[in-house]
Amino acid sequence: MENAGVAKYTISFGLSLALASVANALLVVAKEQIPAVLTGMQKLTGNHWVSHCAIVLGLFAFFGWLFAQTNGRQGIKMTVNRLIGTLVSGLVTGGLIILGFYLIAINKLG
């Protein structure tokens, strides 16, 4: 598949979504494992999930914008197939991190 009609923001924010998905999973694990992280996030906005959402959305927006500024502001160049593969890999990796963490946590309890 070629890149005809694919805007720089499609690639930039697609890559950012893959990165934000992994960051989201790591933040879930950090909140569960490190009480100070959970407490700090609760103090930040009054609810740790609101803070969690704000952090992940902030990372998504920042890295999407940053990736669009590369290559002389033309954005990252890659084929659509590679973008799809990277996006799916990031989403699956994030999901597996969360799934694996909770499976290990459940096994430790029982």
Secondary structure, 3 states (H helix, E strand, C coil): CCCCCCCHHHHHHHHHHHHHHHHHHHHHHHHHHCHHHHHHHHHHHCCHHHHHHHHHHHHHHHHHHHHHHHHHHCCCCCCHHHHHHHHHHHHHHHHHHHHHHHHHHHHHHC
